[in-house]
Amino acid sequence: MREDTFRHITELSFGQDWDGVLARWNAGELPMTPLVGAVHVVPDQLDQVEPVAQRLRAAGFAPRYALAAFNDLDVSLSAQVTAALTLASILFLGAGVYFLATWRTYVRLARRDMGILRHWGADTREISRAYAQVLRRSLLWALAVGIVVSLVATTLAMGPVGGLTATGLNVALLLILFCSVWYIGERWILAKPLSEPILELLRKNREFQ
């Protein structure tokens, strides 16, 4: 309600202008009860609700508004989302470390085959491409499964809208993890044995077994 609207209603109620009503009120001639039982303030924009409530509190009023409960709920949901994303990040990181450890073992077991292929004249780049395809295929399967599981879990926990948002964040984390694991697995773990002499590959393979 605008101030001029309130004044107009008051003047009509008491049958005199605003200054006269105010003078009688200050003199105690009017009933010492609120002139209006309640005033409803409807902001034009949702983001104006909290600033309006703060101004009313500063003026000595105790406004009650539905958005306060939603703010508390939003804070609670934000904390839950943060905790869920933190847990997901830890799980994804653990999965990435486990994958790299498994891939490292696989490459160490394959050193004998690499040595034999190089002995028979196979090009190092061809060997690298063959094993890199195995790495990429495994990572793509893991990425697809991670996206599906993330979508189902977040949708069940947070609903369709919140689930899609959380899934988007999880997919971004998965893509970062995918690129990191692929780079480390191919450029470091796979490239190291391919640069070693053939006899060294065969010797290390025997020692590892």
C-alpha positions in Angstrom: 0.0 0.0 0.0 1.3 3.4 -0.9 1.5 6.2 1.7 -1.0 8.4 -0.1 -3.4 5.5 -0.4 -3.2 5.0 3.4 -3.7 8.6 4.1 -6.7 8.7 1.8 -8.4 5.7 3.5 -7.7 7.3 6.9 -9.2 10.6 5.9 -12.3 8.9 4.6 -12.6 6.8 7.8 -12.4 9.8 10.2 -14.1 12.3 7.9 -11.3 14.9 8.1 -7.9 15.6 6.4 -4.7 13.9 7.4 -3.3 16.7 9.5 -6.5 16.7 11.6 -6.4 12.9 12.1 -2.7 13.0 13.0 -3.3 15.8 15.5 -6.2 13.9 17.2 -4.0 10.8 17.3 -1.1 12.5 18.9 -3.5 14.1 21.4 -4.9 10.7 22.4 -8.4 11.5 21.2 -8.5 8.5 18.9 -8.7 4.9 20.1 -5.2 3.7 20.9 -5.5 0.8 18.6 -3.9 0.4 15.2 -5.8 2.1 12.5 -5.1 -0.8 10.1 -5.0 -4.4 11.1 -2.4 -5.4 8.6 -0.6 -3.9 5.6 0.4 -6.2 2.8 3.5 -5.1 0.8 3.8 -6.7 -2.6 7.3 -6.0 -4.2 7.5 -5.8 -8.0 10.5 -8.1 -8.1 11.4 -11.2 -6.1 14.9 -9.8 -5.3 13.2 -6.8 -3.6 11.6 -8.8 -0.9 14.6 -9.1 1.4 15.7 -5.4 1.1 12.1 -4.3 1.8 11.9 -6.5 4.9 15.2 -5.1 6.1 13.9 -1.6 5.8 10.7 -2.5 7.7 12.7 -4.1 10.5 15.0 -1.0 10.7 11.8 1.1 11.1 10.7 -1.0 14.1 8.3 -3.3 12.4 8.3 -7.1 12.5 7.4 -8.2 9.0 6.4 -11.7 8.3 7.0 -13.0 4.8 6.9 -16.3 3.1 10.3 -15.9 1.4 12.1 -16.1 4.8 11.2 -19.8 5.1 12.3 -20.3 1.5 15.6 -18.6 2.3 16.2 -21.0 5.2 15.3 -23.9 2.9 17.6 -22.5 0.2 20.5 -22.3 2.6 19.8 -25.9 3.7 19.6 -27.1 0.1 22.8 -25.2 -0.8 24.6 -26.9 2.1 23.4 -30.3 0.9 24.4 -29.6 -2.7 27.8 -28.5 -1.5 28.2 -31.6 0.6 27.0 -33.8 -2.3 29.4 -32.2 -4.8 32.3 -32.5 -2.3 31.5 -36.2 -1.8 31.1 -36.7 -5.6 34.5 -35.0 -6.2 36.2 -37.3 -3.6 34.6 -40.4 -5.2 35.5 -39.3 -8.7 39.1 -38.6 -7.6 39.3 -42.0 -5.9 38.0 -43.6 -9.0 40.5 -41.8 -11.1 43.4 -42.8 -8.9 42.2 -46.5 -8.9 41.9 -46.4 -12.7 45.4 -45.1 -13.1 46.8 -47.7 -10.7 45.0 -50.5 -12.7 46.1 -49.1 -16.0 49.7 -48.9 -14.7 49.6 -52.6 -13.8 48.1 -53.4 -17.2 50.9 -51.6 -19.0 53.6 -53.2 -16.8 52.2 -56.7 -17.7 52.1 -55.7 -21.4 55.8 -54.8 -21.5 56.8 -58.3 -22.8 54.3 -57.9 -25.7 55.6 -54.5 -26.4 59.1 -55.8 -26.5 58.2 -58.6 -28.8 56.3 -56.3 -31.2 59.2 -53.9 -31.3 61.6 -56.8 -31.9 59.5 -57.8 -35.0 59.7 -54.3 -36.3 56.5 -52.7 -35.2 56.6 -49.0 -35.0 56.5 -47.4 -31.6 53.7 -45.0 -32.6 51.6 -47.9 -33.9 52.0 -49.8 -30.6 51.1 -46.6 -28.7 48.0 -46.1 -30.7 46.8 -49.6 -30.1 47.2 -49.4 -26.4 45.8 -45.9 -26.3 42.6 -47.2 -28.0 42.2 -49.6 -25.1 42.6 -46.7 -22.6 40.2 -44.4 -24.4 37.6 -47.2 -24.7 37.8 -48.0 -21.0 37.5 -44.3 -20.1 34.5 -43.7 -22.4 32.7 -46.6 -20.8 33.5 -45.3 -17.3 32.4 -41.8 -18.3 29.1 -43.0 -19.7 28.3 -45.1 -16.6 29.2 -42.2 -14.4 26.9 -39.8 -16.2 23.9 -42.2 -16.1 24.5 -43.0 -12.4 24.9 -39.3 -11.6 21.7 -38.4 -13.4 19.6 -41.1 -11.8 21.0 -40.4 -8.3 20.7 -36.6 -8.4 17.2 -36.7 -9.9 16.0 -39.1 -7.2 17.6 -37.0 -4.5 16.9 -33.4 -5.7 14.1 -33.7 -8.3 14.2 -33.1 -12.0 15.4 -29.4 -12.0 17.9 -29.7 -9.2 19.0 -33.1 -10.5 19.8 -31.7 -13.9 21.9 -28.9 -12.4 23.8 -31.2 -10.1 24.3 -33.7 -13.0 25.7 -30.9 -15.1 28.3 -30.1 -12.5 29.1 -33.8 -12.0 29.5 -34.2 -15.8 31.9 -31.2 -15.8 33.9 -32.9 -13.0 33.8 -36.2 -14.9 35.1 -34.6 -18.1 37.9 -32.9 -16.2 38.8 -36.2 -14.6 38.5 -38.0 -18.0 40.9 -35.6 -19.7 43.4 -35.8 -16.7 43.4 -39.6 -16.6 43.7 -39.9 -20.3 46.6 -37.5 -20.4 48.5 -39.1 -17.5 47.7 -42.7 -18.7 48.8 -42.1 -22.3 51.6 -39.5 -22.0 53.2 -40.7 -18.9 52.3 -44.3 -18.0 52.1 -45.7 -21.6 54.9 -43.6 -23.1 57.5 -44.6 -20.5 57.9 -48.3 -21.4 57.8 -47.5 -25.2 60.9 -45.4 -24.8 62.9 -48.2 -23.2 65.2 -50.7 -25.0 63.7 -54.0 -26.0 65.9 -56.1 -23.7 65.1 -53.8 -20.8 61.4 -54.3 -21.4 61.7 -58.0 -21.3 63.8 -57.9 -18.2 61.5 -55.7 -16.3 58.5 -57.8 -17.3 60.1 -60.9 -16.0 61.0 -59.2 -12.7 57.5 -57.8 -12.3 55.9 -61.2 -12.9 
